Amino acid sequence: MRQGAPPCVGIFGIGLAAYWPQFAGLRERLEGCQRGIQARLEAMGAEVVSAGLVDTAQAARQAGATLAAARVDLVMLYTATYATSSQVLPVVQVVDAPVVIVNLQPTRTLDYEAMTTGEWLANCSACCVPEIAGAFTRARIPYRTVTGTLLDGDPAWEVLREWLDAAYAVHSLRTARIGFLGHTYPGMLDMYSDFAQVHAQTGAHVEVLEIDDLVERVESADVAAIERKGEEIRGTFDLADAGNDPIAAEITPEIFEWSARVAVGLDRLVEDFELDGLTYYYRGVGGNIAERVAAGLIVGNSLLTARGVPASGEGDLKTNIGMLLLDRLDSGGSYTEFYALDFDNEFILMGHDGPGHLAIAEGRPVARALQLYHGKAGAGLSIEMKVRLGPVTILGVTQTADGRLKLIAAEGESIAGPTFKIGNTNSRIRFLSGPTAFFDAWCAHGPTHHVALGIGRQLSRVRKIADLLGVELAAVE
């Protein structure tokens, strides 16, 4: 289920006022086509604001005012028939939103022998597109084109759906409240983030949280809520025996109850601060309450991530942004890093200690008790899962030397085979170019060492997200 409000899409069609007295019924026919497009967009989940069919420069100014007042996330310009570019420019100049030129012809081919001028004008959607593109270029207005037909099954409709999906993901990010609990893992320079730059470049709000905000909610969790959370955990995870790893342990009632209690506190934290995402790390000292709470976060944060509130460990705010974007594409987005390269079997093992996106797990995830977390303080329940077999996409969010956010993405395949049983998420991911070439190509783009791992082939949508956000995208094969 999608989180939050749908994307708000503004649409206006164009035509030439001089045509209407010359060709009876032409305007009404084109308006009917535009209503059909609007209905399709609404069926795809968009909130549509229509500025009607614009046929003069004067009408363009009113259309621009209508769409600007609605604060639309995306503008779709339907080239119903020929119109001059002077009827288009005034609209988009006052609307602060990306523009997609929708060039959809009513038919795939024309009856050339029987063609009339009026019928041709009803089908000449493409005629003004180059003119508009030229005018937009000179006015420094970015644009995109989608060309096809109005017919069911035309590939153009899937492209438009991708634009809506991307607009939804970007809208979700721009309106998100992301909690930052504690601090970044000390020394991980790739992950240090400038909160002001995140606000400026994404529109998201970073809510800085104290460990005490969570400790208070954990300590005040009521017994009934803890019991309900325990039932949820048992219904979600297989509870593992200690296994072969020397740092693993049996799941005692005390360990289980503590994870349930912390998960209840997390739920309250998310509710009280109205969070859409959470990135966190806190070490604590000598087994104090802060250390114990931080060590108990993994199960609760996995449950949060599965329901659309992505949680990233080690204070990695940038990867949390990537997780949120993939989640809003219904792709999941599990917190992940590169574990090892398998040169014999041509795959990369990818995973992480900490939370996983349970909604995209292959089979039931496993909860395993650990006596210690490698490189971190404390002990408690951790999660094992692998990402669903089949096509996957990884999305990294990094920064350039001048501080600009940058996306890095690749498509691969989650393949079957044994993985670690050490209380971590881990999956076998195969990329087309093989582990050696792929890994070198990925690292050439200055990544952070974490990525969001999602299901499905999402690169086409991610390209559109990067376009709408105005950030660089590096696609690695």
C-alpha positions as a Markdown table, in Angstrom:
| # | Residue | x | y | z |
|---|---|---|---|---|
| 1 | Met | 0.0 | 0.0 | 0.0 |
| 2 | Arg | 1.3 | 3.4 | -0.9 |
| 3 | Gln | 2.2 | 5.8 | 1.9 |
| 4 | Gly | 0.9 | 9.4 | 1.9 |
| 5 | Ala | -0.7 | 11.5 | -0.8 |
| 6 | Pro | -0.6 | 10.7 | -4.5 |
| 7 | Pro | 1.4 | 12.8 | -6.9 |
| 8 | Cys | -0.4 | 15.9 | -8.1 |
| 9 | Val | -0.2 | 16.1 | -11.9 |
| 10 | Gly | -1.2 | 19.2 | -13.8 |
| 11 | Ile | -2.4 | 18.7 | -17.4 |
| 12 | Phe | -3.2 | 21.1 | -20.2 |
| 13 | Gly | -3.9 | 20.4 | -23.9 |
| 14 | Ile | -3.1 | 22.7 | -26.8 |
| 15 | Gly | -4.8 | 23.7 | -30.0 |
| 16 | Leu | -5.1 | 26.7 | -32.3 |
| 17 | Ala | -8.1 | 28.9 | -31.9 |
| 18 | Ala | -8.2 | 29.6 | -35.6 |
| 19 | Tyr | -9.1 | 26.0 | -36.3 |
| 20 | Trp | -12.4 | 25.9 | -34.3 |
| 21 | Pro | -14.6 | 28.0 | -36.7 |
| 22 | Gln | -13.0 | 26.3 | -39.7 |
| 23 | Phe | -13.6 | 22.7 | -38.6 |
| 24 | Ala | -16.8 | 21.9 | -36.7 |
| 25 | Gly | -16.5 | 19.5 | -33.8 |
| 26 | Leu | -12.7 | 19.5 | -33.8 |
| 27 | Arg | -12.2 | 21.2 | -30.5 |
| 28 | Glu | -14.8 | 19.0 | -28.8 |
| 29 | Arg | -13.2 | 15.9 | -30.2 |
| 30 | Leu | -9.8 | 16.9 | -28.9 |
| 31 | Glu | -11.2 | 17.8 | -25.5 |
| 32 | Gly | -12.7 | 14.3 | -25.3 |
| 33 | Cys | -9.3 | 12.8 | -26.0 |
| 34 | Gln | -7.8 | 15.0 | -23.2 |
| 35 | Arg | -10.5 | 13.8 | -20.8 |
| 36 | Gly | -9.6 | 10.2 | -21.6 |
| 37 | Ile | -5.9 | 10.9 | -20.8 |
| 38 | Gln | -6.9 | 12.5 | -17.5 |
| 39 | Ala | -9.1 | 9.5 | -16.6 |
| 40 | Arg | -6.2 | 7.1 | -17.4 |
| 41 | Leu | -3.8 | 9.1 | -15.2 |
| 42 | Glu | -6.3 | 9.1 | -12.3 |
| 43 | Ala | -6.7 | 5.4 | -12.7 |
| 44 | Met | -2.9 | 5.1 | -12.4 |
| 45 | Gly | -3.1 | 6.8 | -9.0 |
| 46 | Ala | -2.5 | 10.5 | -9.8 |
| 47 | Glu | -4.4 | 13.5 | -8.5 |
| 48 | Val | -5.0 | 15.4 | -11.7 |
| 49 | Val | -5.5 | 19.2 | -12.0 |
| 50 | Ser | -6.7 | 20.2 | -15.5 |
| 51 | Ala | -6.2 | 23.6 | -17.0 |
| 52 | Gly | -8.2 | 22.6 | -20.0 |
| 53 | Leu | -7.4 | 23.1 | -23.7 |
| 54 | Val | -5.3 | 26.2 | -24.3 |
| 55 | Asp | -5.7 | 27.8 | -27.7 |
| 56 | Thr | -4.4 | 31.4 | -27.3 |
| 57 | Ala | -1.5 | 33.1 | -25.5 |
| 58 | Gln | -4.0 | 34.8 | -23.2 |
| 59 | Ala | -5.5 | 31.5 | -22.2 |
| 60 | Ala | -2.0 | 30.2 | -21.5 |
| 61 | Arg | -1.5 | 32.8 | -18.8 |
| 62 | Gln | -4.7 | 31.7 | -17.0 |
| 63 | Ala | -3.7 | 28.0 | -17.4 |
| 64 | Gly | -0.4 | 28.7 | -15.9 |
| 65 | Ala | -2.0 | 30.5 | -12.9 |
| 66 | Thr | -4.3 | 27.5 | -12.4 |
| 67 | Leu | -1.5 | 25.0 | -12.3 |
| 68 | Ala | 0.8 | 27.2 | -10.2 |
| 69 | Ala | -1.9 | 27.6 | -7.6 |
| 70 | Ala | -2.3 | 23.9 | -7.4 |
| 71 | Arg | 1.5 | 23.4 | -6.7 |
| 72 | Val | 1.6 | 20.4 | -9.0 |
| 73 | Asp | 4.5 | 17.9 | -8.9 |
| 74 | Leu | 4.5 | 17.3 | -12.6 |
| 75 | Val | 3.1 | 19.0 | -15.7 |
| 76 | Met | 1.9 | 17.0 | -18.6 |
| 77 | Leu | 1.4 | 19.0 | -21.9 |
| 78 | Tyr | -0.9 | 17.1 | -24.3 |
| 79 | Thr | -0.2 | 18.2 | -27.8 |
| 80 | Ala | -3.7 | 17.5 | -29.1 |
| 81 | Thr | -3.1 | 19.2 | -32.4 |
| 82 | Tyr | -0.9 | 22.0 | -33.8 |
| 83 | Ala | -0.5 | 25.1 | -31.6 |
| 84 | Thr | 2.1 | 27.8 | -31.6 |
| 85 | Ser | 4.8 | 27.7 | -29.0 |
| 86 | Ser | 3.8 | 31.1 | -27.7 |
| 87 | Gln | 0.6 | 29.4 | -26.4 |
| 88 | Val | 2.7 | 27.0 | -24.4 |
| 89 | Leu | 5.6 | 28.9 | -22.9 |
| 90 | Pro | 3.5 | 31.2 | -20.6 |
| 91 | Val | 2.1 | 28.1 | -18.9 |
| 92 | Val | 5.3 | 26.4 | -17.9 |
| 93 | Gln | 7.2 | 29.6 | -17.1 |
| 94 | Val | 5.0 | 30.2 | -14.1 |
| 95 | Val | 4.7 | 26.6 | -12.9 |
| 96 | Asp | 7.6 | 25.4 | -10.8 |
| 97 | Ala | 7.4 | 21.8 | -11.9 |
| 98 | Pro | 9.0 | 19.4 | -14.4 |
| 99 | Val | 7.3 | 19.2 | -17.8 |
| 100 | Val | 6.5 | 16.1 | -19.9 |
| 101 | Ile | 5.3 | 16.7 | -23.5 |
| 102 | Val | 2.7 | 14.0 | -24.1 |
| 103 | Asn | 2.6 | 13.3 | -27.9 |
| 104 | Leu | -0.1 | 10.7 | -28.3 |
| 105 | Gln | -1.7 | 10.3 | -31.7 |
| 106 | Pro | -5.3 | 8.8 | -31.8 |
| 107 | Thr | -4.3 | 6.2 | -34.4 |
| 108 | Arg | -1.3 | 4.2 | -35.4 |
| 109 | Thr | -1.7 | 4.9 | -39.1 |
| 110 | Leu | -3.9 | 7.1 | -41.3 |
| 111 | Asp | -6.3 | 6.5 | -44.2 |
| 112 | Tyr | -4.2 | 8.4 | -46.7 |
| 113 | Glu | -6.6 | 8.1 | -49.7 |
| 114 | Ala | -9.6 | 9.3 | -47.8 |
| 115 | Met | -7.9 | 11.8 | -45.5 |
| 116 | Thr | -9.4 | 15.3 | -45.0 |
| 117 | Thr | -7.8 | 18.4 | -43.5 |
| 118 | Gly | -10.0 | 18.2 | -40.4 |
| 119 | Glu | -9.2 | 14.5 | -39.8 |
| 120 | Trp | -5.5 | 15.2 | -40.3 |
| 121 | Leu | -5.6 | 18.1 | -37.7 |
| 122 | Ala | -7.2 | 15.6 | -35.2 |
| 123 | Asn | -4.1 | 13.4 | -35.7 |
| 124 | Cys | -1.2 | 15.9 | -36.0 |
| 125 | Ser | -0.1 | 15.7 | -32.4 |
| 126 | Ala | 3.6 | 15.5 | -33.4 |
| 127 | Cys | 3.5 | 18.7 | -35.6 |
| 128 | Cys | 4.2 | 21.2 | -32.9 |
| 129 | Val | 6.5 | 19.1 | -30.7 |
| 130 | Pro | 9.8 | 20.1 | -32.3 |
| 131 | Glu | 8.7 | 23.8 | -32.2 |
| 132 | Ile | 7.9 | 23.5 | -28.5 |
| 133 | Ala | 11.2 | 21.7 | -27.8 |
| 134 | Gly | 13.1 | 24.5 | -29.6 |
| 135 | Ala | 11.3 | 27.2 | -27.6 |
| 136 | Phe | 11.8 | 25.4 | -24.3 |
| 137 | Thr | 15.5 | 25.0 | -25.1 |
| 138 | Arg | 16.0 | 28.7 | -25.8 |
| 139 | Ala | 14.0 | 29.5 | -22.6 |
| 140 | Arg | 16.2 | 27.1 | -20.5 |
| 141 | Ile | 13.2 | 25.0 | -19.6 |
| 142 | Pro | 13.9 | 21.3 | -19.2 |
| 143 | Tyr | 11.4 | 19.0 | -20.9 |
| 144 | Arg | 10.8 | 15.3 | -21.6 |
| 145 | Thr | 8.8 | 13.8 | -24.5 |
| 146 | Val | 6.6 | 10.7 | -24.5 |
| 147 | Thr | 5.5 | 9.6 | -28.0 |
| 148 | Gly | 2.9 | 7.0 | -28.9 |
| 149 | Thr | -0.8 | 6.6 | -29.4 |
| 150 | Leu | -3.9 | 6.9 | -27.3 |
| 151 | Leu | -4.7 | 3.2 | -28.0 |
| 152 | Asp | -4.8 | 0.7 | -25.2 |
| 153 | Gly | -1.6 | -1.4 | -24.9 |
| 154 | Asp | 0.6 | 1.3 | -26.4 |
| 155 | Pro | 4.0 | 1.3 | -24.7 |
| 156 | Ala | 3.7 | 5.1 | -24.1 |
| 157 | Trp | 1.2 | 4.4 | -21.3 |
| 158 | Glu | 3.8 | 2.4 | -19.4 |
| 159 | Val | 6.2 | 5.2 | -19.8 |
| 160 | Leu | 3.6 | 7.6 | -18.4 |
| 161 | Arg | 3.1 | 5.2 | -15.5 |
| 162 | Glu | 6.8 | 5.3 | -14.8 |
| 163 | Trp | 6.7 | 9.1 | -14.8 |
| 164 | Leu | 3.8 | 9.0 | -12.3 |
| 165 | Asp | 5.7 | 6.4 | -10.1 |
| 166 | Ala | 8.8 | 8.6 | -10.2 |
| 167 | Ala | 6.8 | 11.7 | -9.3 |
| 168 | Tyr | 5.2 | 9.8 | -6.4 |
| 169 | Ala | 8.6 | 8.7 | -5.1 |
| 170 | Val | 10.0 | 12.2 | -5.4 |
| 171 | His | 7.0 | 13.8 | -3.8 |
| 172 | Ser | 7.3 | 11.3 | -0.9 |
| 173 | Leu | 10.9 | 12.3 | -0.5 |
| 174 | Arg | 10.3 | 16.0 | -0.7 |
| 175 | Thr | 7.6 | 15.8 | 2.0 |
| 176 | Ala | 9.4 | 13.2 | 4.2 |
| 177 | Arg | 10.5 | 13.6 | 7.8 |
| 178 | Ile | 13.6 | 11.4 | 8.3 |
| 179 | Gly | 14.7 | 10.8 | 11.9 |
| 180 | Phe | 18.4 | 10.9 | 12.6 |
| 181 | Leu | 19.0 | 9.2 | 15.9 |
| 182 | Gly | 22.4 | 9.4 | 17.5 |
| 183 | His | 25.3 | 9.9 | 15.1 |
| 184 | Thr | 27.1 | 8.4 | 12.2 |
| 185 | Tyr | 29.4 | 5.4 | 12.9 |
| 186 | Pro | 32.7 | 7.1 | 13.8 |
| 187 | Gly | 35.2 | 7.3 | 11.0 |
| 188 | Met | 32.9 | 6.3 | 8.1 |
| 189 | Leu | 33.7 | 9.4 | 6.1 |
| 190 | Asp | 31.7 | 8.4 | 3.0 |
| 191 | Met | 28.5 | 8.5 | 5.1 |
| 192 | Tyr | 28.9 | 11.9 | 6.8 |
| 193 | Ser | 26.1 | 14.1 | 5.7 |
| 194 | Asp | 25.4 | 17.8 | 5.7 |
| 195 | Phe | 21.8 | 18.1 | 6.9 |
| 196 | Ala | 21.3 | 21.5 | 5.3 |
| 197 | Gln | 22.3 | 20.1 | 1.9 |
| 198 | Val | 19.9 | 17.2 | 2.3 |
| 199 | His | 17.1 | 19.7 | 3.1 |
| 200 | Ala | 18.2 | 22.0 | 0.2 |
| 201 | Gln | 18.6 | 19.3 | -2.5 |
| 202 | Thr | 15.7 | 16.9 | -1.6 |
| 203 | Gly | 13.2 | 19.0 | 0.3 |
| 204 | Ala | 13.1 | 16.3 | 3.0 |
| 205 | His | 13.2 | 17.3 | 6.7 |
| 206 | Val | 15.8 | 15.8 | 8.9 |
| 207 | Glu | 14.6 | 15.5 | 12.5 |
| 208 | Val | 17.5 | 15.2 | 14.9 |
| 209 | Leu | 16.7 | 12.8 | 17.7 |
| 210 | Glu | 18.3 | 12.0 | 21.0 |
| 211 | Ile | 18.8 | 8.5 | 22.3 |
| 212 | Asp | 16.8 | 9.7 | 25.3 |
| 213 | Asp | 13.8 | 10.2 | 23.0 |
| 214 | Leu | 13.8 | 6.5 | 22.4 |
| 215 | Val | 14.9 | 5.3 | 25.8 |
| 216 | Glu | 11.9 | 7.1 | 27.5 |
| 217 | Arg | 9.5 | 5.4 | 25.1 |
| 218 | Val | 11.1 | 2.0 | 25.6 |
| 219 | Glu | 11.1 | 2.2 | 29.4 |
| 220 | Ser | 7.4 | 3.3 | 29.4 |
| 221 | Ala | 6.1 | 0.6 | 27.0 |
| 222 | Asp | 3.1 | -1.2 | 28.5 |
| 223 | Val | 2.9 | -4.9 | 29.0 |
| 224 | Ala | -0.1 | -5.4 | 26.6 |
| 225 | Ala | 1.7 | -3.6 | 23.8 |
| 226 | Ile | 4.9 | -5.7 | 24.4 |
| 227 | Glu | 2.8 | -8.9 | 24.3 |
| 228 | Arg | 1.1 | -7.8 | 21.0 |
| 229 | Lys | 4.5 | -7.0 | 19.5 |
| 230 | Gly | 5.8 | -10.4 | 20.6 |
| 231 | Glu | 3.0 | -12.1 | 18.8 |
| 232 | Glu | 3.8 | -10.0 | 15.7 |
| 233 | Ile | 7.4 | -11.1 | 15.9 |
| 234 | Arg | 6.5 | -14.7 | 16.2 |
| 235 | Gly | 4.2 | -14.4 | 13.3 |
| 236 | Thr | 6.8 | -12.8 | 11.1 |
| 237 | Phe | 10.1 | -14.6 | 11.9 |
| 238 | Asp | 11.4 | -18.1 | 12.4 |
| 239 | Leu | 13.2 | -18.1 | 15.7 |
| 240 | Ala | 16.6 | -19.8 | 15.2 |
| 241 | Asp | 18.7 | -22.0 | 17.4 |
| 242 | Ala | 22.3 | -20.8 | 18.1 |
| 243 | Gly | 23.8 | -22.6 | 15.1 |
| 244 | Asn | 27.5 | -22.9 | 14.3 |
| 245 | Asp | 28.7 | -19.3 | 14.7 |
| 246 | Pro | 30.5 | -19.0 | 18.1 |
| 247 | Ile | 29.0 | -15.5 | 18.6 |
| 248 | Ala | 25.4 | -16.8 | 18.3 |
| 249 | Ala | 23.2 | -17.7 | 21.3 |
| 250 | Glu | 19.9 | -19.2 | 22.2 |
| 251 | Ile | 16.9 | -16.9 | 22.2 |
| 252 | Thr | 16.0 | -16.5 | 25.8 |
| 253 | Pro | 12.7 | -15.1 | 27.0 |
| 254 | Glu | 14.7 | -12.0 | 28.2 |
| 255 | Ile | 16.3 | -11.4 | 24.8 |
| 256 | Phe | 13.0 | -11.8 | 23.0 |
| 257 | Glu | 11.1 | -9.6 | 25.4 |
| 258 | Trp | 13.7 | -6.9 | 25.1 |
| 259 | Ser | 13.4 | -6.8 | 21.3 |
| 260 | Ala | 9.7 | -6.6 | 21.6 |
| 261 | Arg | 9.8 | -3.8 | 24.1 |
| 262 | Val | 12.3 | -1.8 | 22.0 |
| 263 | Ala | 10.1 | -2.3 | 18.9 |
| 264 | Val | 7.1 | -0.8 | 20.9 |
| 265 | Gly | 9.2 | 2.2 | 21.8 |
| 266 | Leu | 10.2 | 2.6 | 18.1 |
| 267 | Asp | 6.6 | 2.6 | 17.0 |
| 268 | Arg | 5.8 | 5.3 | 19.5 |
| 269 | Leu | 8.9 | 7.3 | 18.3 |
| 270 | Val | 7.8 | 7.1 | 14.7 |
| 271 | Glu | 4.3 | 8.1 | 15.6 |
| 272 | Asp | 5.2 | 11.0 | 17.9 |
| 273 | Phe | 7.7 | 12.5 | 15.6 |
| 274 | Glu | 5.7 | 11.7 | 12.4 |
| 275 | Leu | 8.7 | 9.9 | 10.8 |
| 276 | Asp | 8.8 | 8.5 | 7.3 |
| 277 | Gly | 12.3 | 7.1 | 7.7 |
| 278 | Leu | 14.9 | 6.6 | 10.4 |
| 279 | Thr | 18.6 | 6.4 | 10.3 |
| 280 | Tyr | 20.4 | 5.6 | 13.5 |
| 281 | Tyr | 23.6 | 4.6 | 15.4 |
| 282 | Tyr | 24.5 | 4.9 | 19.1 |
| 283 | Arg | 27.2 | 3.0 | 20.9 |
| 284 | Gly | 26.4 | 3.5 | 24.5 |
| 285 | Val | 28.9 | 2.6 | 27.3 |
| 286 | Gly | 29.4 | -0.3 | 29.6 |
| 287 | Gly | 26.0 | -1.9 | 29.1 |
| 288 | Asn | 24.1 | 1.2 | 30.1 |
| 289 | Ile | 20.5 | 1.8 | 29.0 |
| 290 | Ala | 21.5 | 3.6 | 25.9 |
| 291 | Glu | 23.7 | 0.7 | 24.8 |
| 292 | Arg | 20.9 | -1.8 | 25.6 |
| 293 | Val | 18.3 | 0.1 | 23.6 |
| 294 | Ala | 20.6 | 0.6 | 20.6 |
| 295 | Ala | 21.4 | -3.1 | 20.6 |
| 296 | Gly | 17.7 | -4.0 | 20.6 |
| 297 | Leu | 16.7 | -2.0 | 17.5 |
| 298 | Ile | 17.2 | -4.6 | 14.7 |
| 299 | Val | 13.9 | -6.5 | 14.9 |
| 300 | Gly | 11.7 | -3.4 | 15.4 |
| 301 | Asn | 13.5 | -1.5 | 12.6 |
| 302 | Ser | 13.0 | -4.5 | 10.3 |
| 303 | Leu | 9.3 | -4.4 | 11.0 |
| 304 | Leu | 9.2 | -0.6 | 10.5 |
| 305 | Thr | 11.1 | -1.0 | 7.1 |
| 306 | Ala | 8.6 | -3.6 | 6.0 |
| 307 | Arg | 5.7 | -1.2 | 6.5 |
| 308 | Gly | 7.2 | 1.7 | 4.6 |
| 309 | Val | 9.3 | 3.4 | 7.2 |
| 310 | Pro | 12.8 | 2.5 | 6.1 |
| 311 | Ala | 15.5 | 2.2 | 8.8 |
| 312 | Ser | 19.2 | 2.4 | 8.0 |
| 313 | Gly | 21.9 | 1.6 | 10.5 |
| 314 | Glu | 25.3 | 3.3 | 11.2 |
| 315 | Gly | 23.8 | 6.7 | 10.8 |
| 316 | Asp | 23.7 | 6.4 | 7.0 |
| 317 | Leu | 21.3 | 9.2 | 6.0 |
| 318 | Lys | 22.1 | 9.0 | 2.3 |
| 319 | Thr | 21.3 | 5.3 | 2.0 |
| 320 | Asn | 18.1 | 5.9 | 3.9 |
| 321 | Ile | 17.0 | 8.3 | 1.1 |
| 322 | Gly | 17.7 | 5.5 | -1.4 |
| 323 | Met | 15.7 | 3.1 | 0.7 |
| 324 | Leu | 12.8 | 5.4 | 0.8 |
| 325 | Leu | 12.8 | 6.0 | -2.9 |
| 326 | Leu | 12.9 | 2.3 | -3.7 |
| 327 | Asp | 10.2 | 1.6 | -1.2 |
| 328 | Arg | 7.9 | 4.1 | -2.8 |
| 329 | Leu | 8.5 | 2.3 | -6.1 |
| 330 | Asp | 7.1 | -0.8 | -4.4 |
| 331 | Ser | 10.6 | -2.3 | -4.8 |
| 332 | Gly | 11.5 | -2.6 | -1.2 |
| 333 | Gly | 14.9 | -1.2 | -0.5 |
| 334 | Ser | 16.9 | -3.3 | 2.0 |
| 335 | Tyr | 20.0 | -1.8 | 3.8 |
| 336 | Thr | 22.9 | -3.5 | 2.1 |
| 337 | Glu | 26.6 | -3.5 | 1.4 |
| 338 | Phe | 29.1 | -5.6 | -0.6 |
| 339 | Tyr | 30.0 | -8.6 | 1.5 |
| 340 | Ala | 32.3 | -10.7 | -0.7 |
| 341 | Leu | 33.0 | -11.5 | -4.4 |
| 342 | Asp | 32.6 | -15.1 | -5.6 |
| 343 | Phe | 34.8 | -15.3 | -8.7 |
| 344 | Asp | 34.1 | -19.0 | -9.4 |
| 345 | Asn | 30.3 | -18.7 | -9.5 |
| 346 | Glu | 30.2 | -15.1 | -10.8 |
| 347 | Phe | 28.2 | -13.3 | -8.2 |
| 348 | Ile | 28.5 | -10.8 | -5.4 |
| 349 | Leu | 27.3 | -11.6 | -1.9 |
| 350 | Met | 25.5 | -8.5 | -0.6 |
| 351 | Gly | 23.9 | -8.0 | 2.9 |
| 352 | His | 24.3 | -6.2 | 6.2 |
| 353 | Asp | 23.9 | -6.7 | 9.9 |
| 354 | Gly | 20.8 | -5.0 | 11.2 |
| 355 | Pro | 17.4 | -4.5 | 9.7 |
| 356 | Gly | 16.2 | -5.9 | 6.3 |
| 357 | His | 13.1 | -5.1 | 4.2 |
| 358 | Leu | 11.0 | -8.1 | 5.3 |
| 359 | Ala | 8.4 | -7.4 | 2.5 |
| 360 | Ile | 10.9 | -8.5 | -0.1 |
| 361 | Ala | 12.4 | -11.5 | 1.6 |
| 362 | Glu | 12.7 | -14.9 | 0.0 |
| 363 | Gly | 10.8 | -17.1 | 2.4 |
| 364 | Arg | 10.3 | -16.3 | 6.1 |
| 365 | Pro | 13.1 | -14.2 | 7.6 |
| 366 | Val | 14.9 | -15.6 | 10.6 |
| 367 | Ala | 15.6 | -14.0 | 14.0 |
| 368 | Arg | 18.9 | -15.2 | 15.6 |
| 369 | Ala | 20.4 | -14.1 | 18.9 |
| 370 | Leu | 24.0 | -12.9 | 18.9 |
| 371 | Gln | 26.3 | -12.5 | 21.9 |
| 372 | Leu | 27.9 | -9.6 | 20.2 |
| 373 | Tyr | 27.5 | -7.4 | 17.1 |
| 374 | His | 30.8 | -7.3 | 15.2 |
| 375 | Gly | 32.3 | -3.8 | 15.4 |
| 376 | Lys | 29.5 | -2.6 | 17.6 |
| 377 | Ala | 28.5 | -2.6 | 21.3 |
| 378 | Gly | 25.8 | -4.8 | 22.8 |
| 379 | Ala | 24.1 | -8.0 | 22.0 |
| 380 | Gly | 20.6 | -9.2 | 21.1 |
| 381 | Leu | 18.3 | -10.4 | 18.3 |
| 382 | Ser | 19.4 | -9.9 | 14.7 |
| 383 | Ile | 17.8 | -10.8 | 11.4 |
| 384 | Glu | 18.7 | -13.2 | 8.6 |
| 385 | Met | 17.0 | -12.9 | 5.2 |
| 386 | Lys | 17.8 | -13.0 | 1.6 |
| 387 | Val | 16.1 | -10.8 | -1.0 |
| 388 | Arg | 13.5 | -12.5 | -3.2 |
| 389 | Leu | 14.9 | -14.4 | -6.2 |
| 390 | Gly | 14.7 | -12.8 | -9.6 |
| 391 | Pro | 15.5 | -9.3 | -11.0 |
| 392 | Val | 16.8 | -6.7 | -8.5 |
| 393 | Thr | 18.0 | -3.1 | -8.5 |
| 394 | Ile | 20.6 | -1.6 | -6.2 |
| 395 | Leu | 20.5 | 2.2 | -5.6 |
| 396 | Gly | 23.3 | 4.1 | -3.9 |
| 397 | Val | 23.1 | 7.7 | -2.9 |
| 398 | Thr | 26.5 | 9.5 | -2.6 |
| 399 | Gln | 27.9 | 13.0 | -2.9 |
| 400 | Thr | 30.3 | 14.6 | -5.3 |
| 401 | Ala | 33.3 | 16.7 | -4.3 |
| 402 | Asp | 31.2 | 19.9 | -4.6 |
| 403 | Gly | 28.5 | 18.5 | -2.2 |
| 404 | Arg | 25.9 | 17.5 | -4.8 |
| 405 | Leu | 23.9 | 14.4 | -4.2 |
| 406 | Lys | 24.4 | 11.7 | -6.8 |
| 407 | Leu | 22.5 | 8.5 | -7.5 |
| 408 | Ile | 24.3 | 5.3 | -8.6 |
| 409 | Ala | 22.2 | 2.4 | -9.8 |
| 410 | Ala | 22.4 | -1.1 | -11.4 |
| 411 | Glu | 20.2 | -3.9 | -12.2 |
| 412 | Gly | 21.1 | -7.5 | -11.5 |
| 413 | Glu | 19.6 | -10.9 | -10.5 |
| 414 | Ser | 19.1 | -12.4 | -7.0 |
| 415 | Ile | 20.1 | -16.1 | -7.5 |
| 416 | Ala | 19.6 | -19.2 | -5.5 |
| 417 | Gly | 22.3 | -20.8 | -3.3 |
| 418 | Pro | 23.6 | -21.0 | 0.2 |
| 419 | Thr | 24.2 | -17.8 | 2.2 |
| 420 | Phe | 25.6 | -17.0 | 5.7 |
| 421 | Lys | 23.7 | -18.0 | 8.8 |
| 422 | Ile | 25.3 | -15.4 | 11.1 |
| 423 | Gly | 22.3 | -13.2 | 11.9 |
| 424 | Asn | 22.8 | -10.9 | 8.9 |
| 425 | Thr | 20.8 | -10.2 | 5.7 |
| 426 | Asn | 22.7 | -11.6 | 2.7 |
| 427 | Ser | 21.9 | -12.4 | -0.9 |
| 428 | Arg | 23.7 | -13.7 | -4.0 |
| 429 | Ile | 23.5 | -11.0 | -6.6 |
| 430 | Arg | 24.7 | -11.5 | -10.2 |
| 431 | Phe | 25.5 | -8.6 | -12.4 |
| 432 | Leu | 25.8 | -8.9 | -16.2 |
| 433 | Ser | 29.4 | -7.8 | -16.4 |
| 434 | Gly | 30.6 | -10.2 | -13.7 |
| 435 | Pro | 31.9 | -9.4 | -10.2 |
| 436 | Thr | 35.4 | -8.0 | -11.3 |
| 437 | Ala | 34.2 | -5.6 | -14.0 |
| 438 | Phe | 31.1 | -4.6 | -12.1 |
| 439 | Phe | 32.8 | -3.8 | -8.8 |
| 440 | Asp | 35.5 | -1.7 | -10.4 |
| 441 | Ala | 32.9 | 0.2 | -12.5 |
| 442 | Trp | 30.7 | 0.8 | -9.4 |
| 443 | Cys | 33.6 | 2.1 | -7.3 |
| 444 | Ala | 34.7 | 4.5 | -10.1 |
| 445 | His | 31.7 | 6.6 | -9.2 |
| 446 | Gly | 32.7 | 7.5 | -5.7 |
| 447 | Pro | 29.9 | 5.6 | -3.8 |
| 448 | Thr | 29.2 | 5.2 | -0.2 |
| 449 | His | 29.7 | 1.6 | 0.9 |
| 450 | His | 26.0 | 1.0 | 1.4 |
| 451 | Val | 23.2 | 0.7 | -1.1 |
| 452 | Ala | 19.5 | 0.1 | -1.0 |
| 453 | Leu | 18.6 | -3.3 | -2.5 |
| 454 | Gly | 15.2 | -3.7 | -4.1 |
| 455 | Ile | 13.3 | -6.1 | -6.3 |
| 456 | Gly | 12.5 | -5.8 | -10.0 |
| 457 | Arg | 14.1 | -3.8 | -12.8 |
| 458 | Gln | 13.8 | -0.2 | -11.6 |
| 459 | Leu | 16.5 | 1.6 | -13.6 |
| 460 | Ser | 14.0 | 3.2 | -16.0 |
| 461 | Arg | 12.1 | 4.7 | -13.0 |
| 462 | Val | 15.3 | 5.6 | -11.2 |
| 463 | Arg | 16.4 | 7.6 | -14.3 |
| 464 | Lys | 13.1 | 9.6 | -14.1 |
| 465 | Ile | 13.6 | 10.1 | -10.3 |
| 466 | Ala | 17.0 | 11.6 | -10.9 |
| 467 | Asp | 15.6 | 13.8 | -13.6 |
| 468 | Leu | 12.8 | 15.1 | -11.4 |
| 469 | Leu | 15.2 | 15.7 | -8.5 |
| 470 | Gly | 17.8 | 17.3 | -10.7 |
| 471 | Val | 20.6 | 15.1 | -9.6 |
| 472 | Glu | 23.2 | 13.1 | -11.5 |
| 473 | Leu | 22.6 | 9.4 | -12.1 |
| 474 | Ala | 25.4 | 6.9 | -12.9 |
| 475 | Ala | 24.0 | 3.6 | -14.3 |
| 476 | Val | 26.5 | 0.7 | -13.9 |
| 477 | Glu | 26.2 | -2.5 | -15.9 |
